[in-house]
Amino acid sequence: MRKAEPTDIRFAEAMYRPRGLSLPEVLIVLVILSVLLALAIPQYQGVFGSSQAVVARNLLETLNSAVHRFGQGNGELVITPFAVTTGDEYDVLRRLQWRNPDNPRPGSPYMRPDWNPEVSSNTADYRLRWEGTLYALVPPGTSGTGFKVIFDGSDITTPFIFPPGYNPGGK
């Protein structure tokens, strides 16, 4: 039988020794990750801003599509815009959200009845303003009052309850 050599024991211990990274190796990895994040974060901020513009345009198209569908079944919707208040925006929106319980029009309501937007005149917000026949997008940096575009879905709440006998402009 062969006698165990001391080098054999060291080899066996080296094989079963737990392995890991040394402190300098960990620090190098952290520095590399920090540099990559510093380069990537500004790129993602640009993506976030452009995605907000896409969401705002999508909501604008949804509203204007509802206005067109309303016009096909009820006649063109022409309401005088008021630059200072949002009474006209709400008037149009409620007409789009209403469904006559006695004589429902095909396709109505034209806009989801649980959308209850806030009003804003803050130039940092995307806003939707009624222009007389369609809604228009008011981008950040532009003055004007309109429906604030909310990006977290908090403007979807309980459906608007219309008062008894509601009649949207004789329709």
C-alpha atoms as an extended CHARMM CRD file, in Angstrom:
* protein
*
       171  EXT
         1         1  MET       CA              0.0000000000        0.0000000000        0.0000000000  PROA      1               0.0000000000
         2         2  ARG       CA              1.1410000000        3.4460000000       -0.8520000000  PROA      2               0.0000000000
         3         3  LYS       CA              1.8100000000        5.9260000000        1.8840000000  PROA      3               0.0000000000
         4         4  ALA       CA             -0.1240000000        9.2870000000        1.6470000000  PROA      4               0.0000000000
         5         5  GLU       CA              2.0540000000       12.1990000000        0.7390000000  PROA      5               0.0000000000
         6         6  PRO       CA              1.4920000000       15.6360000000        2.3440000000  PROA      6               0.0000000000
         7         7  THR       CA              0.9700000000       17.1500000000       -1.1150000000  PROA      7               0.0000000000
         8         8  ASP       CA             -1.9410000000       14.7810000000       -1.6660000000  PROA      8               0.0000000000
         9         9  ILE       CA             -3.7460000000       16.1620000000        1.4060000000  PROA      9               0.0000000000
        10        10  ARG       CA             -3.2220000000       19.7610000000        0.3140000000  PROA      10              0.0000000000
        11        11  PHE       CA             -4.5770000000       18.8920000000       -3.1130000000  PROA      11              0.0000000000
        12        12  ALA       CA             -7.6420000000       17.2470000000       -1.5660000000  PROA      12              0.0000000000
        13        13  GLU       CA             -8.2310000000       20.2420000000        0.7210000000  PROA      13              0.0000000000
        14        14  ALA       CA             -7.9420000000       22.6140000000       -2.2260000000  PROA      14              0.0000000000
        15        15  MET       CA            -10.5480000000       20.6270000000       -4.1380000000  PROA      15              0.0000000000
        16        16  TYR       CA            -13.1520000000       20.9540000000       -1.3460000000  PROA      16              0.0000000000
        17        17  ARG       CA            -12.3780000000       24.4730000000       -0.1630000000  PROA      17              0.0000000000
        18        18  PRO       CA            -15.3240000000       26.8800000000       -0.5650000000  PROA      18              0.0000000000
        19        19  ARG       CA            -14.6890000000       29.3630000000       -3.3590000000  PROA      19              0.0000000000
        20        20  GLY       CA            -15.7310000000       32.9890000000       -3.6900000000  PROA      20              0.0000000000
        21        21  LEU       CA            -14.5760000000       36.3790000000       -4.8840000000  PROA      21              0.0000000000
        22        22  SER       CA            -11.9330000000       38.3200000000       -3.1160000000  PROA      22              0.0000000000
        23        23  LEU       CA            -12.5770000000       41.9140000000       -1.9970000000  PROA      23              0.0000000000
        24        24  PRO       CA            -10.6560000000       43.4570000000       -4.9290000000  PROA      24              0.0000000000
        25        25  GLU       CA            -12.6390000000       41.3270000000       -7.3760000000  PROA      25              0.0000000000
        26        26  VAL       CA            -15.9460000000       42.4130000000       -5.8330000000  PROA      26              0.0000000000
        27        27  LEU       CA            -14.9020000000       46.0730000000       -5.9770000000  PROA      27              0.0000000000
        28        28  ILE       CA            -13.9610000000       45.7770000000       -9.6610000000  PROA      28              0.0000000000
        29        29  VAL       CA            -17.3550000000       44.2280000000      -10.4630000000  PROA      29              0.0000000000
        30        30  LEU       CA            -19.1410000000       47.0440000000       -8.5760000000  PROA      30              0.0000000000
        31        31  VAL       CA            -17.1690000000       49.7160000000      -10.4310000000  PROA      31              0.0000000000
        32        32  ILE       CA            -18.0100000000       48.1400000000      -13.8050000000  PROA      32              0.0000000000
        33        33  LEU       CA            -21.7240000000       47.9250000000      -12.9010000000  PROA      33              0.0000000000
        34        34  SER       CA            -21.7200000000       51.5470000000      -11.7160000000  PROA      34              0.0000000000
        35        35  VAL       CA            -20.2420000000       52.7420000000      -15.0130000000  PROA      35              0.0000000000
        36        36  LEU       CA            -22.8020000000       50.7370000000      -17.0150000000  PROA      36              0.0000000000
        37        37  LEU       CA            -25.6930000000       52.1320000000      -14.9470000000  PROA      37              0.0000000000
        38        38  ALA       CA            -24.3870000000       55.6820000000      -15.3070000000  PROA      38              0.0000000000
        39        39  LEU       CA            -24.4840000000       55.2190000000      -19.0830000000  PROA      39              0.0000000000
        40        40  ALA       CA            -27.8750000000       53.4640000000      -19.1930000000  PROA      40              0.0000000000
        41        41  ILE       CA            -30.0250000000       55.6080000000      -16.8610000000  PROA      41              0.0000000000
        42        42  PRO       CA            -30.1090000000       58.7350000000      -19.0840000000  PROA      42              0.0000000000
        43        43  GLN       CA            -31.1680000000       56.5560000000      -22.0220000000  PROA      43              0.0000000000
        44        44  TYR       CA            -34.1140000000       55.1150000000      -20.0810000000  PROA      44              0.0000000000
        45        45  GLN       CA            -35.2430000000       58.5690000000      -18.9790000000  PROA      45              0.0000000000
        46        46  GLY       CA            -35.6150000000       59.5390000000      -22.6250000000  PROA      46              0.0000000000
        47        47  VAL       CA            -37.6810000000       56.4140000000      -23.2500000000  PROA      47              0.0000000000
        48        48  PHE       CA            -39.9710000000       57.2410000000      -20.3130000000  PROA      48              0.0000000000
        49        49  GLY       CA            -40.6400000000       60.7590000000      -21.5800000000  PROA      49              0.0000000000
        50        50  SER       CA            -41.4440000000       59.5910000000      -25.0910000000  PROA      50              0.0000000000
        51        51  SER       CA            -43.6950000000       56.8320000000      -23.7330000000  PROA      51              0.0000000000
        52        52  GLN       CA            -45.7380000000       59.4760000000      -21.9020000000  PROA      52              0.0000000000
        53        53  ALA       CA            -46.1890000000       61.3400000000      -25.1880000000  PROA      53              0.0000000000
        54        54  VAL       CA            -47.3840000000       58.1100000000      -26.8350000000  PROA      54              0.0000000000
        55        55  VAL       CA            -49.8920000000       57.4560000000      -24.0320000000  PROA      55              0.0000000000
        56        56  ALA       CA            -51.1910000000       61.0410000000      -24.2840000000  PROA      56              0.0000000000
        57        57  ARG       CA            -51.6080000000       60.7730000000      -28.0730000000  PROA      57              0.0000000000
        58        58  ASN       CA            -53.3510000000       57.4100000000      -27.6570000000  PROA      58              0.0000000000
        59        59  LEU       CA            -55.8550000000       58.9290000000      -25.2220000000  PROA      59              0.0000000000
        60        60  LEU       CA            -56.4030000000       61.8300000000      -27.6250000000  PROA      60              0.0000000000
        61        61  GLU       CA            -57.1200000000       59.3920000000      -30.4640000000  PROA      61              0.0000000000
        62        62  THR       CA            -59.5040000000       57.4280000000      -28.2390000000  PROA      62              0.0000000000
        63        63  LEU       CA            -61.4680000000       60.5760000000      -27.3630000000  PROA      63              0.0000000000
        64        64  ASN       CA            -61.5950000000       61.8320000000      -30.9420000000  PROA      64              0.0000000000
        65        65  SER       CA            -62.6440000000       58.3940000000      -32.1760000000  PROA      65              0.0000000000
        66        66  ALA       CA            -65.5080000000       58.5020000000      -29.6590000000  PROA      66              0.0000000000
        67        67  VAL       CA            -66.4720000000       61.9650000000      -30.9660000000  PROA      67              0.0000000000
        68        68  HSD       CA            -66.5740000000       60.6000000000      -34.5300000000  PROA      68              0.0000000000
        69        69  ARG       CA            -68.6700000000       57.5780000000      -33.5200000000  PROA      69              0.0000000000
        70        70  PHE       CA            -71.0470000000       59.8980000000      -31.6400000000  PROA      70              0.0000000000
        71        71  GLY       CA            -71.3300000000       62.0390000000      -34.7670000000  PROA      71              0.0000000000
        72        72  GLN       CA            -72.2120000000       59.0500000000      -36.9350000000  PROA      72              0.0000000000
        73        73  GLY       CA            -75.1620000000       58.1040000000      -34.7600000000  PROA      73              0.0000000000
        74        74  ASN       CA            -76.2950000000       61.4780000000      -33.4630000000  PROA      74              0.0000000000
        75        75  GLY       CA            -75.0420000000       64.2120000000      -35.7620000000  PROA      75              0.0000000000
        76        76  GLU       CA            -71.8890000000       66.2690000000      -35.5660000000  PROA      76              0.0000000000
        77        77  LEU       CA            -70.9230000000       67.3870000000      -32.0940000000  PROA      77              0.0000000000
        78        78  VAL       CA            -70.1900000000       71.1230000000      -32.1520000000  PROA      78              0.0000000000
        79        79  ILE       CA            -69.7840000000       72.8250000000      -28.7880000000  PROA      79              0.0000000000
        80        80  THR       CA            -68.1730000000       76.2290000000      -28.3770000000  PROA      80              0.0000000000
        81        81  PRO       CA            -64.8140000000       75.9140000000      -26.5950000000  PROA      81              0.0000000000
        82        82  PHE       CA            -64.1030000000       77.9720000000      -23.4820000000  PROA      82              0.0000000000
        83        83  ALA       CA            -60.4050000000       78.7130000000      -23.0860000000  PROA      83              0.0000000000
        84        84  VAL       CA            -60.4930000000       79.4880000000      -19.3740000000  PROA      84              0.0000000000
        85        85  THR       CA            -62.7230000000       76.7290000000      -17.9780000000  PROA      85              0.0000000000
        86        86  THR       CA            -63.1760000000       73.0310000000      -18.6850000000  PROA      86              0.0000000000
        87        87  GLY       CA            -66.9650000000       73.0700000000      -18.7340000000  PROA      87              0.0000000000
        88        88  ASP       CA            -66.9300000000       72.3690000000      -22.4640000000  PROA      88              0.0000000000
        89        89  GLU       CA            -64.5620000000       69.4010000000      -22.0620000000  PROA      89              0.0000000000
        90        90  TYR       CA            -66.8190000000       67.8720000000      -19.4050000000  PROA      90              0.0000000000
        91        91  ASP       CA            -69.9630000000       68.6020000000      -21.4410000000  PROA      91              0.0000000000
        92        92  VAL       CA            -68.5620000000       66.6980000000      -24.4310000000  PROA      92              0.0000000000
        93        93  LEU       CA            -67.1770000000       63.8790000000      -22.2880000000  PROA      93              0.0000000000
        94        94  ARG       CA            -70.4840000000       63.2840000000      -20.4900000000  PROA      94              0.0000000000
        95        95  ARG       CA            -72.3260000000       63.1790000000      -23.8250000000  PROA      95              0.0000000000
        96        96  LEU       CA            -69.8590000000       60.5400000000      -24.9900000000  PROA      96              0.0000000000
        97        97  GLN       CA            -70.2950000000       58.5350000000      -21.7760000000  PROA      97              0.0000000000
        98        98  TRP       CA            -74.1080000000       58.6210000000      -21.6980000000  PROA      98              0.0000000000
        99        99  ARG       CA            -76.3130000000       55.7630000000      -22.8470000000  PROA      99              0.0000000000
       100       100  ASN       CA            -80.0170000000       56.5140000000      -23.0330000000  PROA      100             0.0000000000
       101       101  PRO       CA            -81.7070000000       53.8080000000      -20.9700000000  PROA      101             0.0000000000
       102       102  ASP       CA            -85.0210000000       54.2670000000      -22.8320000000  PROA      102             0.0000000000
       103       103  ASN       CA            -83.6960000000       54.4250000000      -26.3920000000  PROA      103             0.0000000000
       104       104  PRO       CA            -80.0260000000       53.3990000000      -26.5110000000  PROA      104             0.0000000000
       105       105  ARG       CA            -78.0870000000       54.3450000000      -29.6320000000  PROA      105             0.0000000000
       106       106  PRO       CA            -76.0080000000       51.5970000000      -31.2320000000  PROA      106             0.0000000000
       107       107  GLY       CA            -72.4450000000       51.7910000000      -29.9630000000  PROA      107             0.0000000000
       108       108  SER       CA            -73.2090000000       54.0220000000      -26.9840000000  PROA      108             0.0000000000
       109       109  PRO       CA            -71.6380000000       54.8290000000      -24.6390000000  PROA      109             0.0000000000
       110       110  TYR       CA            -68.9100000000       56.0060000000      -26.9670000000  PROA      110             0.0000000000
       111       111  MET       CA            -66.3770000000       56.5920000000      -24.1910000000  PROA      111             0.0000000000
       112       112  ARG       CA            -65.8960000000       54.4310000000      -21.1150000000  PROA      112             0.0000000000
       113       113  PRO       CA            -68.1640000000       55.7430000000      -18.3390000000  PROA      113             0.0000000000
       114       114  ASP       CA            -65.6470000000       55.1020000000      -15.5490000000  PROA      114             0.0000000000
       115       115  TRP       CA            -63.0810000000       57.6000000000      -16.8910000000  PROA      115             0.0000000000
       116       116  ASN       CA            -63.1930000000       60.6480000000      -14.6210000000  PROA      116             0.0000000000
       117       117  PRO       CA            -60.2740000000       62.9030000000      -15.5540000000  PROA      117             0.0000000000
       118       118  GLU       CA            -58.8380000000       65.7050000000      -13.4730000000  PROA      118             0.0000000000
       119       119  VAL       CA            -58.4870000000       69.2400000000      -14.7620000000  PROA      119             0.0000000000
       120       120  SER       CA            -55.0950000000       70.8990000000      -15.0260000000  PROA      120             0.0000000000
       121       121  SER       CA            -53.5810000000       74.1300000000      -16.2480000000  PROA      121             0.0000000000
       122       122  ASN       CA            -50.0750000000       73.1560000000      -15.1020000000  PROA      122             0.0000000000
       123       123  THR       CA            -47.6130000000       73.5770000000      -17.9650000000  PROA      123             0.0000000000
       124       124  ALA       CA            -45.7260000000       70.4660000000      -16.7890000000  PROA      124             0.0000000000
       125       125  ASP       CA            -48.7030000000       68.2040000000      -17.6450000000  PROA      125             0.0000000000
       126       126  TYR       CA            -50.0420000000       66.7360000000      -20.8420000000  PROA      126             0.0000000000
       127       127  ARG       CA            -53.6180000000       68.0370000000      -21.2300000000  PROA      127             0.0000000000
       128       128  LEU       CA            -56.5390000000       67.4220000000      -23.5760000000  PROA      128             0.0000000000
       129       129  ARG       CA            -58.5230000000       70.5040000000      -24.5910000000  PROA      129             0.0000000000
       130       130  TRP       CA            -61.7900000000       70.7310000000      -26.5250000000  PROA      130             0.0000000000
       131       131  GLU       CA            -61.3360000000       72.8010000000      -29.6930000000  PROA      131             0.0000000000
       132       132  GLY       CA            -64.9660000000       73.0200000000      -30.8920000000  PROA      132             0.0000000000
       133       133  THR       CA            -65.2750000000       69.8180000000      -32.9350000000  PROA      133             0.0000000000
       134       134  LEU       CA            -62.4020000000       67.6250000000      -31.6410000000  PROA      134             0.0000000000
       135       135  TYR       CA            -60.0080000000       67.3850000000      -28.7210000000  PROA      135             0.0000000000
       136       136  ALA       CA            -56.4250000000       68.6230000000      -29.0800000000  PROA      136             0.0000000000
       137       137  LEU       CA            -53.2920000000       67.6830000000      -27.1600000000  PROA      137             0.0000000000
       138       138  VAL       CA            -51.6550000000       70.4230000000      -25.1030000000  PROA      138             0.0000000000
       139       139  PRO       CA            -48.0600000000       69.2780000000      -24.5280000000  PROA      139             0.0000000000
       140       140  PRO       CA            -45.9140000000       70.2240000000      -21.5380000000  PROA      140             0.0000000000
       141       141  GLY       CA            -44.4540000000       73.6920000000      -21.8020000000  PROA      141             0.0000000000
       142       142  THR       CA            -47.6200000000       75.0690000000      -23.4140000000  PROA      142             0.0000000000
       143       143  SER       CA            -50.2160000000       77.0810000000      -21.5550000000  PROA      143             0.0000000000
       144       144  GLY       CA            -53.8360000000       76.0070000000      -21.5070000000  PROA      144             0.0000000000
       145       145  THR       CA            -56.4390000000       74.2550000000      -19.4210000000  PROA      145             0.0000000000
       146       146  GLY       CA            -57.8000000000       70.7800000000      -20.1140000000  PROA      146             0.0000000000
       147       147  PHE       CA            -58.0990000000       67.2120000000      -18.9240000000  PROA      147             0.0000000000
       148       148  LYS       CA            -54.8630000000       66.1120000000      -17.2810000000  PROA      148             0.0000000000
       149       149  VAL       CA            -53.4390000000       62.9330000000      -18.8050000000  PROA      149             0.0000000000
       150       150  ILE       CA            -52.8210000000       60.5430000000      -15.9130000000  PROA      150             0.0000000000
       151       151  PHE       CA            -50.3010000000       57.7590000000      -16.5160000000  PROA      151             0.0000000000
       152       152  ASP       CA            -51.0080000000       55.4990000000      -13.5210000000  PROA      152             0.0000000000
       153       153  GLY       CA            -54.6870000000       54.7500000000      -14.2000000000  PROA      153             0.0000000000
       154       154  SER       CA            -55.9500000000       56.5890000000      -11.1160000000  PROA      154             0.0000000000
       155       155  ASP       CA            -58.4660000000       58.4600000000      -13.2980000000  PROA      155             0.0000000000
       156       156  ILE       CA            -60.3860000000       55.2170000000      -13.8900000000  PROA      156             0.0000000000
       157       157  THR       CA            -62.8660000000       55.1580000000      -11.0060000000  PROA      157             0.0000000000
       158       158  THR       CA            -66.5530000000       54.4120000000      -10.5670000000  PROA      158             0.0000000000
       159       159  PRO       CA            -68.8090000000       55.1960000000      -13.5350000000  PROA      159             0.0000000000
       160       160  PHE       CA            -70.3130000000       58.6570000000      -13.6490000000  PROA      160             0.0000000000
       161       161  ILE       CA            -73.9300000000       58.6630000000      -12.4280000000  PROA      161             0.0000000000
       162       162  PHE       CA            -76.1500000000       60.7830000000      -14.6340000000  PROA      162             0.0000000000
       163       163  PRO       CA            -78.9860000000       62.6790000000      -12.9450000000  PROA      163             0.0000000000
       164       164  PRO       CA            -82.5310000000       61.4980000000      -13.6470000000  PROA      164             0.0000000000
       165       165  GLY       CA            -83.8760000000       62.9850000000      -16.8430000000  PROA      165             0.0000000000
       166       166  TYR       CA            -80.3930000000       63.8130000000      -18.2040000000  PROA      166             0.0000000000
       167       167  ASN       CA            -80.6670000000       64.9260000000      -21.7930000000  PROA      167             0.0000000000
       168       168  PRO       CA            -77.4090000000       65.7570000000      -23.5830000000  PROA      168             0.0000000000
       169       169  GLY       CA            -78.4490000000       68.6710000000      -25.7270000000  PROA      169             0.0000000000
       170       170  GLY       CA            -81.7520000000       67.2730000000      -26.8990000000  PROA      170             0.0000000000
       171       171  LYS       CA            -80.3380000000       63.9770000000      -28.1370000000  PROA      171             0.0000000000
